[in-house]
């Protein structure tokens, strides 16, 4: 998702999944953790921040917090 504010601009990556596992694997590959090959995206960009957000599912019209053991 591209954004601009004044003279600044960037890309924000947004993804959805059932767990964080696939995202963690993707990020490890991008930074070259496994094979030392860093994603070419980093040759002209640099990450400034990162965050994960979790949105619980609904079950019977209520939040399903069972993945948290609640």
RAJOQUI-V228320 format. One record per residue. N is the residue number from 0. RES is the residue in one letter. SS is DSSP state (a for helix, b for strand, c for the rest). PHI is phi in whole degrees, 0 to 359 (none if undefined). D_CENTER is the distance of its C-alpha to the mean C-alpha in Angstrom with 2 decimals. Layout:
BEGIN
N	RES	SS	PHI	D_CENTER
N	RES	SS	PHI	D_CENTER
END
This chain:
BEGIN
0	X	c	none	12.44
1	X	b	283	15.10
2	X	b	212	16.67
3	X	b	221	19.80
4	X	b	208	21.72
5	X	c	63	25.09
6	X	c	268	25.01
7	X	b	258	21.27
8	X	b	203	18.67
9	X	b	192	15.23
10	X	b	241	12.34
11	X	c	243	9.31
12	X	c	262	6.65
13	X	c	234	6.19
14	X	c	215	6.15
15	X	c	232	8.36
16	X	c	197	9.78
17	X	c	282	12.51
18	X	c	210	10.96
19	X	c	275	8.21
20	X	a	304	10.53
21	X	a	296	9.54
22	X	a	292	5.96
23	X	a	298	8.07
24	X	a	298	10.72
25	X	a	298	9.09
26	X	a	294	8.22
27	X	a	299	11.74
28	X	a	295	13.29
29	X	a	298	12.09
30	X	c	270	13.64
31	X	c	78	16.63
32	X	c	298	16.72
33	X	c	272	18.58
34	X	c	235	20.87
35	X	c	80	20.86
36	X	c	266	19.83
37	X	c	272	17.28
38	X	c	305	15.51
39	X	a	298	17.90
40	X	a	305	15.36
41	X	a	282	15.89
42	X	a	283	19.61
43	X	c	226	19.46
44	X	c	222	16.31
45	X	c	214	14.83
46	X	c	290	11.65
47	X	c	258	12.95
48	X	c	198	10.44
49	X	c	197	7.05
50	X	c	199	6.54
51	X	c	242	5.90
52	X	c	230	8.52
53	X	c	244	10.83
54	X	c	241	13.45
55	X	c	293	16.44
56	X	b	286	18.47
57	X	b	258	21.99
58	X	b	223	25.05
59	X	c	55	28.46
60	X	c	78	27.21
61	X	b	233	25.82
62	X	b	299	22.54
63	X	b	261	22.16
64	X	c	264	21.30
65	X	a	300	22.66
66	X	a	298	19.47
67	X	a	269	20.07
68	X	c	78	23.68
69	X	c	257	25.00
END
